[in-house]
Amino acid sequence: MRKQFDRCLPRWIRNLPKTQVDWKALVQTLEGHSHVNSVTFSDELLAAGSSDGTIRLWEHSTGALLQTIQGHIRNCTGVAFLDGVLASVSLDKTIKLWNPTSGTLLKAFEIDIDDNARVAFSKGLLASASHNYLVKVWDINSGVLLRTLEDQSNIGSCLAFSSNGYLARSYQNRIKIWNASSGSLLRMLNCGQKDVRKIALSQDGKLLASALSGYTIKIWDTTSGVLLRILNGHSSSITALAFSPDSSLLASGSFFGSLKLWESSSGAELLSEEVGERVVDLAFSLDGKLLASVERLSIQLRNANLGAVQTPTLKGHSTSITTAAFSPDGRFLASGSVSGAIKLWDTSSGEVLGTFEETSWVDAVAVSPDGRLLASGSVSGAIKLWDTSSGEVLGTFEETSSVHTLAFSPDGKLLALGFDVTLKLWDLTSNADLRTLGVHLYQSTQIIFSPDGKLIASRSLFDYKLLNVSSGRVLRTSQPSYHTAGKISFSDDGSVLQIDGRSIYDISGKNPGMNPTKSLTIDREWVVWGTERVLWLPPEYRSGLVEVHRGNIAICLKSGLAVFVKFAFED
């Protein structure tokens, strides 16, 4: 992932922290297709066929899009590289051969396949299977039908080819394996009482993986028909399977977006990630170092050699993160989750420094300026103060409704909180409710202190307030006409109130022009510095929960992990 990010960074931004490089196996995300169906590798290229009939070619080492071929008038259901030529097959009933460098059409053949046909490639052969009892084998270079294999069932829709010409097809709970060249039936496997949903053959044809209803994977020896091992771990239907070229690894993907990498010989789970969308197809690069996964509108490339030893143990949340906040100095990030777990992260290393357990959904967190205290607010209305070193609860306050936002004063003596539309101030020295500051028209979403601690700014979805801390007097109430979803902040000297770095109120009255100041913000798939796009975010990093603190960005993922990106700016 570092290589992809580095290409987007100007010279004045540092690389990602080293600890982030191996957090995930992801190294590239390729976008631009609509409904990708199939992917395949050559030594340097990755090709994908789409439901709109197009074929796209990328350089997989850089992620650069090299070609978009308007290949077919209907769904392109399969692609394969064969001796330097790209082959594609479509529901327009054609096989087409392409020059992958120029995108030039070399040959085209009409073939008799059904609209619901499944296809698979093996060197110079193409196999198709549909609901008409027949499996057909075609010569790709000539388009000639070589063989028709009759099958007694029209239910099977899973098809797999090995590079040595073994062809497998499933129907209900059985799998047949043929020699595609001779047409002889080699083996029939009985998978028990559950139907087969997906199958894959190893390149040498010696192993077959079958995914069953009920989320189980079975690995078979095709020569003896012996069941070698059973793999469990997915929680939804398995939609894609693929062996690595040397048969040592098996990749599996599921309907609800889980991706797993297994060691074929032992059944050990080497990698498990949540990719967010249904995994449509899987393919390994020819050297076995990359794994491509198709997730409908994008293709993700991962390091396939990240095994159990090399992959670090991640201590993230087990449920979705609901809230997050940086410490005032940016050294820590606190995050709360649906389960009630609260975590304190070191933003430099990405390590979890402490875990604190609440009893209900955590809706707000804050870290004191010295890092010694953690404040949390839950949907139950409980506000707790934690000792970040020991995890001990130092104080508990009770409100009548959910607390949505919290903030420590710069000296750490006061805690401001917003619940529903009300703002309150707590004196942590005396453990007393100091005062109610005011109310918003709508639920408060953010509250901050000025650098000198004399002012508080708070905002809801449609307005913001500026208040005097000592008196509680409201100095200003306004509804900005722009950046209504942005973050409020004070300028470094406290003289200007800003939204996403853009001045909205001059507190000092000395700067009527209020020139915009540059700041880091997130604009959908981009990190923006002022108005300049500086860092592209892959789809899995486009979370709705992002926290920004000066040169630090925390992206809280649906998986329960937090990713930290640090920026350094030249003067």
TORPARO-419288 format. One record per residue (C-alpha): z negated, x negated, y. Coordinates in steps of 0.25 Angstrom, whole numbers, padded with zeros to 4 digits, always signed. Each point is the difference from the previous one (the first is absolute). Layout:
BEGIN
ZXY...
This chain:
BEGIN
+0000+0000+0000-0003-0012+0009+0015-0004+0000+0005+0014+0005-0011+0001+0011+0003-0014+0005+0014+0003+0003-0004+0011+0009-0010-0008+0008+0003-0007+0013-0005-0015+0001-0013+0004+0008-0005+0008-0012-0007-0006-0011+0003+0002-0015-0009+0010-0008-0013-0005-0005+0002-0008-0012-0010+0009-0008+0010+0011+0002+0012-0006-0007-0005+0003-0014-0006+0013+0002+0011+0008-0006+0013-0004-0008+0009+0006+0011+0009-0009+0006+0012+0009+0005+0003+0014+0004+0014+0004+0001+0004+0013+0007+0012+0008+0004+0004+0008-0013-0002+0014-0002-0005+0004-0014+0002-0013-0008+0003+0002-0014+0002-0014-0006-0002-0015+0003+0005-0013-0007-0001-0015+0003+0010-0011+0000-0005-0015+0002+0000+0003+0016+0003+0014+0002-0007+0014-0002+0009+0012-0001-0004+0015+0001+0007+0013-0003-0003+0012+0008+0001+0015-0002+0010+0000+0013+0010-0008-0009-0003-0013+0008-0003-0014-0005-0008-0010+0008-0001-0015-0003-0011-0008+0005-0003-0015+0000-0014+0001-0008-0005-0013+0005+0000+0004+0015+0002+0015-0001+0013+0000+0009+0009+0012-0003+0014-0006-0003+0009+0011-0004+0000+0015+0000+0011+0005-0009+0005+0015+0001+0001-0001-0015+0001+0015-0005+0001+0014+0005-0011+0004-0009-0014-0005-0004+0001-0014-0005-0009+0000-0012+0000-0015-0005+0004-0014+0005+0001-0013-0007+0005-0015+0002+0009-0004-0011+0005-0015+0001+0001+0000+0015+0005+0014+0001-0007+0012+0005+0001+0013-0009-0003+0014+0004+0000+0013-0006+0000+0014+0006-0001+0015-0002+0014+0000+0006+0004-0004-0015+0004-0015+0004-0004-0014-0003+0004-0009+0011+0000-0015+0000-0003-0008+0014+0001-0013+0006-0015-0002+0004+0004-0010+0011+0011+0008+0007-0003+0014-0005+0014+0001-0004+0003+0010-0011+0006-0007-0012+0002+0011-0011-0003+0014-0002+0000+0009-0012-0002+0014-0003-0010+0003-0011-0005+0014-0006-0014+0001+0003-0009+0012+0003-0007+0003+0013-0013-0001-0007+0004-0013-0007-0010-0012-0001+0006-0014+0000-0004-0014-0003+0008-0014+0000+0000-0011-0009+0009-0012+0003+0014+0006-0001-0004+0013-0005-0004+0013+0006-0008+0011-0008-0001+0015+0004-0008+0011-0006-0001+0015+0004-0004+0013-0005+0013+0001-0009-0006-0007-0013+0008-0012+0003-0002-0014+0004+0012-0007+0005+0003-0015+0002+0011-0005+0009+0006-0014+0003-0002-0002+0015+0012-0010+0002+0010+0010-0006-0007+0014+0001+0003+0002-0014-0009+0009-0009-0004-0009-0011-0010+0008-0008-0006+0014-0001-0014+0001-0006-0004+0014-0005-0014+0004+0002-0006+0012-0006-0008+0004+0012+0005+0004+0014-0014-0002+0007-0001-0015+0001+0002-0005+0014-0005-0014-0001+0010-0012-0003-0002-0015+0000+0009-0012-0003-0004-0014-0004+0009-0012+0003+0003-0002-0014+0006+0013-0002-0011+0009-0005+0000+0014+0005-0012+0009+0000-0001+0015+0003-0012+0009-0001-0001+0015-0004-0013+0007+0000-0010-0009-0007+0010-0009-0007+0009-0012+0004+0013-0004-0006+0005-0015+0001+0014-0003-0003+0009-0012+0000+0010+0004+0011+0011-0009-0005+0000+0005-0015-0006+0014+0002-0010-0003-0011-0014+0007+0001-0010-0011+0000-0013+0007+0001-0007+0013+0003-0014+0000+0006-0010+0011+0000-0009+0001+0012-0010+0010-0005-0002+0014+0006+0003-0003+0014+0015+0000+0006+0006-0013+0005+0002+0000+0015+0006-0014+0002+0005-0012-0008+0003-0015+0002+0006-0011-0009-0003-0014+0002+0012-0009+0002+0000-0006-0014-0002+0015-0006-0012-0004-0007-0010+0008+0008+0001+0015+0004-0010+0006+0010-0001+0015+0000-0008+0009+0010-0006+0012-0005-0004+0013+0006-0015-0002+0003+0003-0013+0008-0001-0010-0013+0010-0011-0002+0003-0005-0014+0006-0013-0004+0008-0001-0013+0006-0011-0008+0014+0005-0002+0003-0009-0012-0012+0005-0009-0003+0013+0008-0014-0004+0001-0008+0006+0012-0006-0013+0006-0009+0005+0011-0003+0012+0009-0002-0001+0015-0008+0009+0009-0003+0000+0015+0010+0009+0007-0005+0014+0005+0013+0007+0001+0013+0001-0007+0007-0014-0002+0014+0001+0006+0005-0015-0001-0001-0011-0010+0006-0014-0001-0002-0013-0008+0001-0014+0007+0012-0008-0005-0009-0008-0010-0007+0012-0005-0014-0005+0005-0002+0010+0010+0001+0015+0001+0001+0008+0013-0004+0015+0001+0001+0010+0011-0005+0014+0002+0003+0013+0006-0011-0001+0010+0003-0014+0004-0008-0010-0008+0006-0013-0005-0005-0008-0011+0004-0014-0006-0005-0002-0015+0000-0012-0009+0009+0004-0012-0007-0009-0010-0014+0004+0003+0001+0013+0008-0008-0006+0011+0002+0007+0014+0004-0011+0009+0003+0008+0013-0003+0014+0005+0004+0006+0013+0002+0013+0007+0014+0001+0007-0002+0014+0005+0013+0006-0005+0006+0003-0014+0006-0012-0006+0014+0003-0004+0005-0013-0006-0005-0014-0004+0008-0013-0002-0004-0015-0001+0008-0011+0006+0008-0009-0010-0011-0011+0001-0011+0010-0002-0007-0004+0013+0003+0013+0008-0002+0015-0003+0007+0010+0007-0005+0014+0001+0007+0012+0005-0008+0010+0008+0011+0010+0004+0003-0005+0014-0004-0014-0001+0000-0012-0010-0012-0009+0000+0001-0014-0006-0013-0006-0006-0004-0013-0006+0001+0002-0015-0009-0012-0003-0012+0005+0006-0009+0001-0012-0015+0003-0003-0004-0015+0003+0008-0002+0013-0002+0014+0006-0013+0001+0008-0010+0011-0002+0000+0009+0012-0013+0007+0004+0006+0011+0008-0004+0015+0001+0002+0008-0013+0004+0012+0009+0008+0002+0013-0005-0007+0012-0003+0011+0011-0005-0009+0012+0000-0014+0004-0005-0008+0012+0000-0015+0004-0013-0007+0005+0001-0003+0015+0003-0014-0003+0011+0003-0010-0007-0008-0011-0003+0012-0009+0006+0014-0004-0009+0011-0004+0007+0011-0009-0005+0013-0005+0006+0009-0012+0001+0013-0006-0010-0004-0011-0010-0004+0011+0001-0015-0003+0000-0008+0013+0005-0015-0001-0001-0011+0010+0012-0010+0000+0001-0014+0005+0013+0001+0008+0004-0015-0002-0001-0001-0015+0001+0015-0004-0012-0001-0008-0010+0012-0001-0013-0005+0005-0008+0013-0004+0001+0014-0005-0010+0011+0004+0000+0013-0007-0001+0014+0008-0002+0013-0007+0012+0007+0006+0014-0002+0007-0001-0011+0011+0006+0004+0013-0004-0011+0010-0004-0015-0001-0004-0010+0010-0005-0015+0000-0010-0005+0010+0005-0012+0009-0009-0010-0008+0005+0005-0013-0014+0003-0005+0001+0015+0001+0009+0010-0006+0000+0015+0004+0006+0011-0008+0002+0015+0002+0003+0010-0011+0006+0014-0001-0014+0004-0003-0005-0004+0014-0008-0012-0004+0001-0012+0008-0006-0013-0006-0003-0014+0004+0002-0011-0010-0004-0014-0001+0013-0007-0003-0007-0012-0007-0009+0008-0009+0006+0014-0001-0013+0006+0004+0000+0013+0008-0007-0003+0013+0001+0014+0007+0005+0014-0003+0004+0011+0011+0004+0014-0004+0010+0008+0008+0004+0014-0003+0015-0003-0003+0009-0011-0004+0000-0013+0008+0014-0004+0004-0001-0013+0008-0011-0011+0003-0001-0012+0009-0011-0010+0003-0002-0005+0014+0003-0015+0003-0015-0003-0001-0002+0007-0013-0011+0009+0006+0007+0013+0001+0009+0008-0010+0010+0010+0006+0004+0011-0010+0010+0012+0001-0002+0012-0009+0009+0012+0001+0002+0001+0015-0013-0006+0004-0003-0014+0005-0014-0006-0002-0008-0013+0003-0010-0006-0009-0010-0011+0004-0001-0009-0012-0012-0007+0005-0009+0012+0001+0007+0008-0011+0002+0012+0010+0010+0009+0004+0003-0005+0014+0009+0011+0006+0012+0009-0003+0011-0005+0009+0010+0011+0000+0010+0008-0008+0015+0000-0002+0009+0012-0001+0004-0005-0014-0006-0009-0011-0003-0014+0004+0008-0011-0006-0004-0013+0006-0012-0005+0009-0001-0014+0006-0009-0008+0009+0005-0008+0012-0002-0015-0001-0012+0000+0009-0006+0012-0007-0001+0009+0012+0011+0009-0003+0004+0009-0012+0014+0005-0002+0003+0010-0011+0012+0008-0004+0004+0012-0008+0014+0004-0004+0004+0006+0014-0010-0007+0010-0008-0012+0003-0014-0001+0008-0006-0012+0008-0015+0001+0001-0011-0008+0006-0010-0005-0011-0013+0000+0008+0002+0013+0007+0009+0007-0010+0008+0005+0011+0015+0003-0003+0008-0009+0010+0014+0005-0005+0006+0010-0009+0016+0000-0002+0011+0004-0009+0010-0012+0000+0015+0004-0001+0003-0011-0010-0005-0007-0012-0009+0011-0004-0001-0005-0014-0004-0014+0005-0013-0008+0000-0008-0001+0013-0005-0014+0005-0006-0007+0012+0007-0012+0006-0007-0013-0003-0007+0001+0014-0003+0014-0002+0008+0004+0013+0010+0009-0007+0000+0010-0011+0012+0000-0009+0007+0007-0011+0008-0009-0010-0001-0011+0011+0006+0009+0011-0009+0002+0012-0004+0015+0002-0011-0002+0011-0004-0011+0009-0015+0000+0000-0002-0011+0011+0010+0007+0010+0005-0014+0003+0013+0001-0008+0008+0012+0004+0013-0005-0007-0007-0001-0013+0010-0009-0007+0001+0003-0015-0007-0011-0009+0006-0004-0013-0008+0003-0013+0003+0002-0015+0003+0014-0005+0006+0006-0012+0013+0008+0002+0003+0006-0014+0006-0011-0008-0002-0011+0011-0011-0008+0006+0003+0000+0015-0004-0010+0011+0001+0007+0013+0014+0006-0002+0005-0011-0010+0001+0002-0015-0006-0012-0006-0004+0004-0015+0007+0009-0009-0009+0007-0010+0005+0004-0014-0002+0014-0004-0013-0002-0008-0007-0006+0013+0004+0012+0009-0014+0007-0001-0005+0010+0009-0013-0007+0002+0002-0013+0008-0010-0007+0009+0004-0010+0011-0009-0010+0007+0006-0010+0009+0008-0009-0010-0005+0006-0012+0006+0012-0008-0006+0007-0012+0009+0009-0008-0008+0009-0010+0008+0004-0012-0001+0012-0008-0004-0009-0012-0013-0003+0007+0004-0014+0004+0000-0005+0014+0011-0011+0005-0003-0009+0012+0011-0006+0008-0004-0010+0011+0008-0003+0012-0001-0012+0010+0006+0000+0013+0005-0012+0009-0005+0000+0014
